[in-house]
Amino acid sequence: MAGRLVVVGGGQAAFALVAKLRALKDERPITVIAAEASHPYQRPPLSKKYLLREMDLDRLLYRPESWYAEHNVDIRLSTAVTSIDRAAKTVTLSDGSTLDYDVLALATGSTPRKLPTSIGGDLDGVFVVRDFTDADRLADELKPGKHALIIGGGYIGLEAAAVARSSGLDVTVIEMADRILQRVASAATSYLVKDIHTSRGVDIREGTGLVRLVGTDGRVTAAELTDGSTIPVDLVIVGIGVTANDALAQDAGIEVANGIVVDHFGRTSDPAIHAMGDCAVLPWKDMRIRLESVQNAVDQAEAVAALLAGGEAPYEPKPWFWSDQYDVKLQIAGFGLGHDETVVRKGQREGSVSVWYFQAGKLIAVDALNDAKAYVTGKKLLDLGLTPDRSILENPQADLKTLLP
C-alpha cells in the first residue's frame, strides 16, 4: 500500500481528489485537513440559492459525514496546516501536532480581496462571500427597500447584484474599468449582461471607483465615489477578485507566482507535493494561468488522482464556466483571452444569444446566454479543435448541428 496522502483544504479540489482516488480503488491512507467546521460542500450556490434561502447547507454537501469513515478518509475539521517541513515530510497543524506524509496535496483555494480599513473596509455591513458563514451573515441583510452597493463588475459582483435585486433591494454596481466583465469577457458579452441588469433596475456605473465608505456608529451608511457623487447605502458587497492561498507553499520554499506553480501533472517544484484548484498556476499553451472555476478544480484534481493511482496522462485544461444571474444562465466554453474578433448570433428561443470568439480566424471560445445549443455546439467544436463555417454561424436560421462533423 502507498504511504499516507495528506490533503490540505476542504473545498471542491480536495474532495474531488479524494473521491477519485477511492473510485480508482486506491486504498492508501488519506488525511484531509479542513479549516472550516463543515464537511466539504459546493460553493457556487452560496452566492445564489443558498443566499436566497432556497437551499440549506445539508443539500450542498458533496457526501454525507458517514462517507468519509466508510472510505477510510480521516478528515479533521476546524484545523489548519501552519507549516510544511519538506525534509522531514511532515506538516504542523494548528493544534500543535505534526503529521507525516508520503505525498502532500495542496488544495488551499483562494481568498476574496477585502477593502482596506483606511477606506472603511472594517465597517459593519461590508461583506465578502467565501464560505457559508459569510453567506449567512449577508442573507440576514437582504431586506426589500434597502440599498446595496456592489463593488466590482465581475461575475461574483454581478451574481450578488442579481440576488440583491431579486430580493427587492435597490442596487448600484460600480466598476473601475471601462466596462463590466472587462477582464474576462468581450465587449459584446459585457453589453448583453449589462442590459440584463439595467433592464431590471440596477444602476451600473462603469469607469467609477470607490473613494471611501462613510459610517455612523461603526455601521456603513454612505459611499463616496470617484464620479463625485455620494450615495446612501445600507450594505456593501465586495467582489474585487481573489488572492491565491499560496503562503503555506511559499514559506516552505516551493515556487509560487501569484499561485502555486505546477507542471502538466500538478506537481510543484517539490515532486512529493502537488497543488490543484484555485491556488494553482498551471501551464496552458505558452503561458501560465490560474483557472478559478469548479470545472478546473475537479478536472485537475482528478488528473492528479489518476497520476497518484499509477497513470501518466498530463492534465490538458479545457476551460468551461457558468454564471446564473436572474433567469439567465451564462455558459462559457473555452478561454477568450487574446481574441481579435467576435460574432454575435441570436438563438432560436426568445432572449437566447451567443458570442463566438476568434483569434486569427480560429475559434477559441463561446459565451452562450440562455442558449444551451450554442454552448454545447461550441464546446464540441473546441474539444475537436474545429472552427465553424462562418456562413452558417452568421445565419440565425441555420441549424448549429450542421457545424459538427
N, C-alpha and C positions, 0 to 999 in steps of 0.2 A: 504494500500500500504506500502511496506517495505521502510525503510529510505534510505537516499542517499548512493550510492556507488561512491566512488572516486577511479579512476584508475590512477596510476602513471606510465607513459610510453606510448609511441605511436607506438610500434612495433607489431610484429606478435601476441605475447601472449595477449597484451592489446586488440587488435582488436578482436581476437578470443573469448575472454571472453565476450565482449560487444555484439558481433553478436550472440553468442549462447544464452545469456540471452534474447535478443529480440526474437530470434527464439522460445524460450521456453515460450513466452508470458509474461515474467517478465517485469512489467511496472514501476519498481522503478526508481526514478531519477538517472541519471548517469552523472558524470562529468569526462572527460578524460583530464589529464594534460600531454601534449606532448612537450618535449623540442625542437623538430625540427620544422621548418617552414612549413613542408608539412604534409598533412593528411597521415595516416598510409599507408605504401607501402611495397611491397615484397623486402627483402634484398638479397636473393641468386643471383638474376640476376645482382646485382651491379658489381660483380667481373667477370661477363661473358657477357651476351648480352648487358647490359646497357653500360658496359665499352667499348664494341666494337661498340657502337652507332647503334646497331641493334634493340634497344627498347628504347622508351623515357619514362620519368617519369610518364606521364599520364597512360600508359599501366601497370605500376607497382602498381598503387593504388588499394587497396582491394575493395573500393567502392568510387563512386564519392562524392564530397563535400556535395551534397544535401542529401545524405543518412543519415547523422548524424542528421540534423534537422528533417527529416521525421520520424526518430525513436527516437526522444526526447533524443538525446545524445548531451550534451553540451561539445564540445571539444575545449580546449584552447591551441593554438599552440604557439611555441616560449616561452613557460612558463615552469619553473621548480618548483619542490617542494623543499624547503630548509630545512624544519624540520617538525617533527611529534610530536604533543602533545597528547600522548595516554590517559592521564587522562581526558583532555577536549574533546578528539576525534575531533581534528582539525588538519589541515595541513596549514603551512605557505608557500605562493607562492613567487616567485622571484620578483613580483611587490609589495610585502609588505602586500598583503591582506591575509586573512585567510578563510578557507573553512571547514564547518562542515562535518563530515562523520558518517554514521552508520556502514558501512563496508568499509575497505580500502584494495585495491588490489595493490600490488607492482609488476609491470612488467617492472622493470628498466633495464633489459638486461645486457649486458657486454660491456667492452671497450677494444679495441686491445692494447696490450702492445707495448710501443714505446721504441726506443733505447735511452739510456742515452745521455744527451747533452755532457757529457765528452768524448764520443767516436764519436761525430759527428751527433747525432740524430736530432739536430736542423738545419742542413744544408738544403738549398733548394734542391729539387729533391729527398727528402726522404719521402716516403708515407706509410700510413696505409689506409685501406679501411673499413670504418664502415657505412658511410652514402653517399647519392647521391652527396653531395658537394665534398667529398673525391674522389669519382669515376670521377666526372667532371674534377677535377684538374689532376688526373692521365691520363685520356683519352687524354688530350692535349699533353701529353709527349710521347705517344706511336707512335713513328715515325720510319719507317723502317731504319735500319742501326745503330740505337742507341744500346748501351749495357746496359742491365738491370741486376742488381744483386738482386736476391730474397733471403732474409734471412729467413730460416725456411722451412723445407721439410715436413710440414703437409699438410692437404687438402687445406687450404687457400693459402699457398705459392705455391703449385703445380698448383692450378687453375689460379693463377696470372701468373705463368710461361707459362702456355698453352696460355693464352690470349696474353702475350707479344710476344711469339714465333710466334703465328698465325698472329700477326700484323707486322711481319718482323724484329723484334729486335733480336740481339744476346743475349742469356740468360745464366746466370750462377746461379745455385742454391747451396747454402751452408747449410749444416745441421750438427749441432754439434754431434748428436747421431751417432751411428754406421751405421744406415740406415735411409732412409726417412720413414715416417709413423710409426716409431718405437713405439710410444705411443698408436697408435690407430689401428694398423693392424699387421697381421702375416708377417713373413719374406717372405713367398710365394707371398703375395699380394704386398709387398714392391718391390720385384724383378720385378713383372709384370708391375707395374706402372712406375718403373724406366726405364724399357725398352721402354715403350710408349714415354717417354720424350727423352731419349738419341737417339732413332731412328729418332727423328725429329731435332736433332742437339743441344739439351740442354746439357750444361756442368753441371753435378751434382757431387758435391764434398761432400761426406759423411765423418763424423768424422772431419769436418772443421768448425771453427767458425770465427767470426769477431774480429779482434784486434781493428781497428778503421777505420772510414771513413775520407778521406782527402778531403779538399775543397779548391777552389780558388775563391776569392771574394764572399764567403758565399755560393757557389754552390758546391755540391759534384762532385768530378772528379775522385776519385780512392778509392779502398778499400784494406786495409792490412789484410790478412787472417792468421789464425793460422798455415796454412801449409807452411808459409814463403813467400808466393807469394804476390805481389801487382798487382791488376788488374785495368785497367781503367774502369770507369762506368759513365754513363750519368744519370741514375736514380736508385733508390733503393726502393724495395717494402718489407716492413717488415711484416712477417707472423709468429710471435713467440708466438702465443696464445693470450688469452683474460683474463681479470680480471672481476669477477662478480661485478656488481654495488650494493654493499651491505652497503655502508657507511651510507646512509639515515636510514636504519633499525638499524644498529649498534649504531648510535648516539641516537636513540630512545630507546635503551635498549633491542632490540629484538635479540634473539640468532642468531649468524652468525658463519659460519665455512667455509671460502672460498666460501661464498654464503649465502643466507638467508635460514636458516634451516626450513623445513616444514615437516608436517606429511603426511600420506597417503591421506589426504583430502585437502592438500595445505594450511593448517593452520600453521601460525607461532607460536612462543611462546606466542603471544597475540591472543586470539581466534577471535578478531574482525578484524584481519589483515591477509590477505592471500598473498602468493607470488607464482610466476609461471614463467616458461621460463628459459632463460639462467642465471638469477640471483638466482634461487632456488636450494637448495641442498635437494634432496628427498631420502626417503628410498627405497632401491632396494636390494632384497634378504637380506643378512646380512651386508650390508654396506650402506653408504651414497654416492650418486653420483650427479654430475651435468651433465645433458644431453644438450649439445649445438647443438640443431637441431630444424628445423622448426616443425618436427613431434611432438617433446615433447612440444614445446611452444603451439601448437594448442591443443593437446590431454589433457595436464594438465590444460590449461585454460578452456577448455570445461567441464572438470570434476569439476572444481571449480564452473563454471556457473551452472551446474546441481545441485550441493550441495546448492548453494545460492537460487536456484529456488525450493528447497524442497526435493531434492534427498538425498540419503545416501550412494551411492556407492563410495568406495575408488578408487583412481587412481592407476592402475597397469600398469606401463610402459611396452610397447612392442616396444623397440627401432628399428627404421629404419632410414637410412640416404641415401644420394646420393651425387655424385660429378661428374660434367661434365668437362672433360679435352679433348680438341680437339674434335674428333668424337667418343670418348669413354665415355660411361655412366657407372659409377661405382655405383652399388646399393648394399646396405648393410642392412641385416636383422639380428637382434639380437645384442648381445654385446659379443665380443670375449675375454674380459678380463679374464685371468686365463686359457686360452686354453692350452692343453698339446699335441695336435696332429692336423694336418691339412691334408685334402685330396684335391688335385688339379684335377679338371675334365675339360676336353676340351668339349666345346659345339658343337652343330650341325653346327652352322654357322662359317664361316671363321673368326678367331680372337676372338671368344667368349670363355670365360673360367670362371670357378668359383672356389672359395676356400671355403671349408667346415671346420668349426672349431668344435673340440670336446674337452670335459673336462670329464675325467674318463669314456670315451666311450659314453657320451651323447652329442648330437648336441646342440651347443649354439649360433652359428652364421654362416652366409653365406655372402661372398663377390662375387658379380657377375659383370663381365666386359663384357658389350655388350651381356649379356645372361639373357634376361628377364624371360625365362622359369625357369632357375635355381633360380633366385631371388624369383619368385612367389611360386615355389615349396618349397623352403627353408623357406620362411616366413610362409606358411601354416603349415608346419611341426612344426615350432617353436611355432606358435599360439596354435597348438593342443598338444604340449608337446611331440612330437614323435621324434624318432631317426631313420634315414633311414637305409634300408638294405644296408650294405657296398658293397656287391657283385654287386648290381645294380648301386650304386653310382660310383663305381670304373670302371664300364664298359661304355665307352663313347658311345657305340652303343645302350645302353639300354634307354628306354623311361622313363624320370623322373616322368611322371604321375603315373607310377606303384608304386611309393613310397608312394602315398597318399591313404588313406582308401576310 
